[in-house]
Amino acid sequence: MFHDAGLEDLTADIVEDVVFRGFPNKVSCEPDVAGAVVTELRAFFAFAKRELGLAQAAAWSRVLGKDAEAKLRRRLSDPRNFGIAKTFVMAGQKAGFDMTTQDGVAAWLAGSGGALPATLPETYGLEGGEAPAPTKKATAGDRRIKKAKRKTARASKRKNR
């Protein structure tokens, strides 16, 4: 999902990955912004082709075909596409908190006990996906077991030298 590519290295596959997988996963926004996102990207791609002379911009534009807005809207609507941070922010917004301010986030944390909901039922009219399961906090016994395994592995390496 993360690409280390400048404009010259950008391919249609990277554009598709960022727009249709990365954006829905990471960017906390309502699905109704899909039209504006697609319009702005098309304008940028036209600029890149016209003013910067990047021939590959035509391939980028083809990624944003006539169904791009609907496809992006569906993906922005589906909680199964959300990363953990986006799940948290969108759940706070759905609960009525202003997640754009520190006070709103703090109020959401205080009200939720700092926990994500088990599910996001019917978020944006779709059946909700499961929120990531909470991680188990390591106990002293778990740490001792891991330490013993590391010691055994080190000792084994020393023997094999």
C-alpha positions as CSV (number, residue, x, y, z in Angstrom):
1,M,0.0,0.0,0.0
2,F,2.9,2.3,0.6
3,H,5.0,3.2,-2.4
4,D,8.3,5.0,-2.6
5,A,7.7,6.5,-6.1
6,G,8.1,10.0,-7.4
7,L,6.0,11.3,-10.3
8,E,8.3,9.9,-12.9
9,D,8.1,6.4,-11.3
10,L,4.3,6.4,-10.8
11,T,2.5,3.7,-12.6
12,A,-1.2,3.0,-13.2
13,D,-0.9,0.0,-10.7
14,I,0.4,2.3,-8.0
15,V,-2.3,4.9,-8.6
16,E,-5.0,2.2,-8.4
17,D,-3.5,0.8,-5.2
18,V,-3.3,4.2,-3.5
19,V,-6.7,5.4,-4.7
20,F,-8.8,2.3,-4.2
21,R,-7.0,0.5,-1.3
22,G,-4.8,3.1,0.5
23,F,-7.3,5.9,0.6
24,P,-10.2,3.9,1.9
25,N,-7.9,2.2,4.5
26,K,-6.2,5.3,5.8
27,V,-8.1,8.5,5.1
28,S,-10.9,9.3,7.6
29,C,-13.6,10.9,5.5
30,E,-17.2,10.4,4.5
31,P,-18.0,8.4,1.4
32,D,-19.6,11.4,-0.3
33,V,-16.2,13.0,-0.9
34,A,-15.4,10.3,-3.5
35,G,-16.6,12.5,-6.4
36,A,-14.4,15.4,-5.3
37,V,-11.4,13.1,-4.9
38,V,-11.8,11.6,-8.4
39,T,-12.4,15.0,-10.0
40,E,-9.3,16.5,-8.3
41,L,-7.1,13.6,-9.3
42,R,-8.3,13.8,-12.9
43,A,-7.5,17.5,-12.9
44,F,-4.0,16.8,-11.5
45,F,-3.3,14.0,-14.0
46,A,-4.3,16.3,-16.9
47,F,-2.0,19.0,-15.5
48,A,0.9,16.5,-15.2
49,K,0.4,15.5,-18.8
50,R,0.0,19.0,-20.2
51,E,2.4,21.0,-18.1
52,L,4.9,18.5,-16.9
53,G,5.0,16.4,-20.1
54,L,4.5,13.1,-18.2
55,A,3.2,10.7,-20.8
56,Q,2.3,8.1,-18.1
57,A,-0.3,10.5,-16.8
58,A,-2.7,9.1,-19.5
59,A,-2.4,5.7,-18.0
60,W,-3.1,7.2,-14.5
61,S,-6.2,8.8,-15.9
62,R,-7.5,5.5,-17.3
63,V,-7.4,4.1,-13.7
64,L,-10.1,6.7,-13.0
65,G,-12.6,5.5,-15.6
66,K,-16.3,6.3,-15.6
67,D,-17.0,4.0,-12.6
68,A,-14.1,5.3,-10.5
69,E,-16.4,7.5,-8.3
70,A,-18.8,4.7,-7.5
71,K,-16.0,2.3,-6.8
72,L,-14.2,4.7,-4.5
73,R,-17.5,5.5,-2.7
74,R,-18.2,1.8,-2.2
75,R,-14.8,1.3,-0.7
76,L,-15.0,4.3,1.5
77,S,-18.3,3.0,2.8
78,D,-17.2,-0.5,3.7
79,P,-15.7,-0.7,7.2
80,R,-13.9,-3.9,6.2
81,N,-11.5,-1.6,4.2
82,F,-10.7,0.6,7.3
83,G,-7.4,0.4,9.1
84,I,-7.4,0.5,12.9
85,A,-6.9,4.3,13.2
86,K,-9.7,5.0,10.6
87,T,-12.0,2.5,12.4
88,F,-11.4,4.5,15.6
89,V,-12.0,7.9,14.0
90,M,-15.1,6.8,12.0
91,A,-16.6,5.1,15.1
92,G,-16.2,8.4,17.1
93,Q,-17.8,10.4,14.3
94,K,-20.7,7.9,14.1
95,A,-21.2,8.3,17.8
96,G,-21.5,12.1,17.4
97,F,-18.0,13.2,18.5
98,D,-16.0,15.9,16.6
99,M,-12.9,13.7,15.8
100,T,-11.2,16.7,14.1
101,T,-10.3,18.3,17.5
102,Q,-8.3,17.1,20.4
103,D,-11.2,17.7,22.7
104,G,-13.5,15.6,20.6
105,V,-11.1,12.7,20.5
106,A,-10.5,13.0,24.3
107,A,-14.3,13.0,24.8
108,W,-14.7,9.9,22.6
109,L,-11.9,8.1,24.5
110,A,-13.4,9.0,27.8
111,G,-16.9,7.8,26.7
112,S,-15.7,4.6,25.1
113,G,-13.1,3.7,27.7
114,G,-10.5,3.8,25.0
115,A,-11.9,0.7,23.3
116,L,-12.9,0.2,19.7
117,P,-16.4,-1.1,19.2
118,A,-16.7,-4.9,18.6
119,T,-18.3,-4.1,15.3
120,L,-19.4,-1.1,13.3
121,P,-22.9,-2.2,12.5
122,E,-24.4,-0.9,9.3
123,T,-21.9,1.9,9.0
124,Y,-23.0,4.1,6.1
125,G,-25.8,1.6,5.3
126,L,-23.6,-1.4,4.8
127,E,-23.2,-4.4,6.9
128,G,-20.3,-3.7,9.3
129,G,-17.0,-5.5,9.4
130,E,-15.3,-6.7,12.5
131,A,-13.0,-4.2,14.3
132,P,-9.6,-5.6,15.0
133,A,-9.4,-7.8,18.0
134,P,-7.7,-6.2,21.0
135,T,-4.2,-7.4,21.6
136,K,-3.4,-9.5,24.7
137,K,-1.2,-7.7,27.1
138,A,1.9,-9.7,27.9
139,T,2.1,-11.1,31.4
140,A,5.2,-11.7,33.5
141,G,4.9,-15.4,32.7
142,D,4.8,-14.7,28.9
143,R,7.9,-12.6,29.2
144,R,9.7,-15.3,31.1
145,I,8.9,-17.9,28.5
146,K,10.1,-15.6,25.7
147,K,13.3,-14.9,27.6
148,A,13.9,-18.6,28.2
149,K,13.4,-19.3,24.4
150,R,15.9,-16.5,23.5
151,K,18.5,-17.9,25.9
152,T,18.0,-21.4,24.6
153,A,18.4,-20.2,21.0
154,R,21.6,-18.2,21.9
155,A,23.1,-21.2,23.7
156,S,22.3,-23.4,20.7
157,K,24.0,-21.0,18.4
158,R,27.1,-21.0,20.6
159,K,27.3,-24.8,20.6
160,N,27.1,-24.9,16.8
161,R,30.1,-22.6,16.2
